[in-house]
Amino acid sequence: MSKDLAETGRLQVLLSQLGGALDGYLDFAHPDAFQSRDDWQAALNRPLPEKGEGIDSVVKELIDTLVANASAIPNPGFSGYITTGGVTASALATTAASISSPQRYMLTAFNYVEELSLLWLAQMLGIPTLKGVYSSGGSVANLVALGGARQQAFEAIGIDPASEGIDRPVRIYASDQCHHTIQRSAGVLGLGRRSVRAIPSDANGCIRVDALEQAIEEDRTRSLLPIAIVANAGTTNTGAIDPLRALGTIAQKNGIWFHIDGAYGLPGILDPRKAPLYDGLELADSVIVDPHKWLGASVGVAATFVKDRDILLRAFTQEPADYLEGSVETDESETYQHSLDDFGIPYYDYGVELSAPCRGVVVWSMIKEIGEEGFRQRIMRHNDMASSLARIAQEHPQLELLLEPTLSICCFRFVDERVDDLNAFNQKLLRHLVRENNYMPTSTRVGDQLAIRPCYIGARHEPEQVQGLIDEVIRIGNRLL
């Protein structure tokens, strides 16, 4: 028995206690955590413990103080941003991996499932020829993809940027609707945030192809090295999908890496009514998707897929380390006899993380639970919810639809001839709506108009929530009038 003071067992009993509390939390019969903020802050605001209280005390406070005053994000009424609470399979898989396989390396079933799940995910989302690597979220996933783009562009002129750095200004092309992680990736990669040229979008939020071609032509005369063209497969603001085939064709014609940011919207391809919008997906050099969005994983699971995974190896490989030398079997003539004889697939050289959890088992467990058909049903249900809300907004005299939905985001607002400033009024209406803790969308702008913007992606989102949201918007809007 361990002499360490930390508990290293009793998982069945303790997880059962915590699981019961989590099931209770998911009833959402409690007020928002802010309402009792003074109480839980006072309970938690304690000096550094000199002596511990033991695991039972920890579990009790987890249940009574933390879980009881946790996030509103898993609530079925929450439809803000593009985030949601994870499904049960995700929580179980994460827990299993954290105990039995704390790293994604070595010749274990978890390392095998890491690759298998990437294969399943690529097949399900229409990119079966691409190879992937998991990371913590869309920020890192985009960074990894653009790292591959940087590597390809500079190798083409005889420079290894990962080893030698860059020697000239570059250009990344993305629409003015792209996620701001594209600019941040450019900054982190040493390309500079200002290297991202924002291409205007049209009234539907899609990149203007003519403006892109003009920008490339202008930059060619300035001797700027093109790195990538970034397309959106479901923008964060409105869910718009750029014309992928047109952008991919331009990228091929100009010898530029073609990257598709499908962090939110790529699973939309499972809806056969929306699948034609993804025409040209096969032209991509890289694609990202966040399973912790529409697919229901707990936050911390994203995937980058590329045509040539070796380019990621060259972009992100680590230098040799003494502590790793001799740690695994290097004689190919020898037969592996232990899980520690090899690191398995070297995901640590395909991205920026050395230590990393087994994220693949989360994706594997979710796909195994409900299959491709289960995800298709969810995607179609959510797209239908956005379409239903749009129809109601078009027909109701006190609502205005600001943009026809592409996927599961709908942008609308409350209108009344007595309101002088509709943007300010709808902002105020939204804060009142959220604080009632039943329906919690967020907002965005469509042109210069502020929109109430529900995004339906959660496994707990059901059709009846559409009418419920509409009823509350009308009720609060008229009350404010």
Buried (B, 14 or more C-beta within 10 A) or exposed (E): EEEEEEBEEEEEEBBEBBBEBBEBBBEBEBEBBEEBEEEBEEBEEEEEEEEEEEBEEEBBBBBEBBBBBBEBBBBBBBBBBBBBBBBBBBBBBBBBBEEEBEBBBBBBEBBBBBBBBBBBBBEBBBBEEBBBBBBBBBBBBBBBBBBBBBBBBBBEEEBEBBEEEBEEBBBBBBBBBBBEBBBBBBBBBEBBBEBBBBBEBBEEBBBBBEBBBEBBEEBEEEEBBBBBBBBBBBBBBBBBBBBBBBBBBBBEEBEBBBBBBBBBBBBBBBBEEBEEBBBBBBBBBBBBBBBBBBBBBBBBBBBBBBBBBEBBBBBBBEEEEEEEEEEBBEEEEEEEEEBBBBBBBEBBBBBBBEEBBBBBBBBBBBBBBBEEEBBBBBBBBBBBBBBBBBEBBEEBEBBBBBBEBBBBBBBBBBBEEEBEEBBEBBBBBBEBBBEEBBBBBBBBBBEEBBBBBBBBBBBBBBEEBBEBBBEBBBEBBEEBE
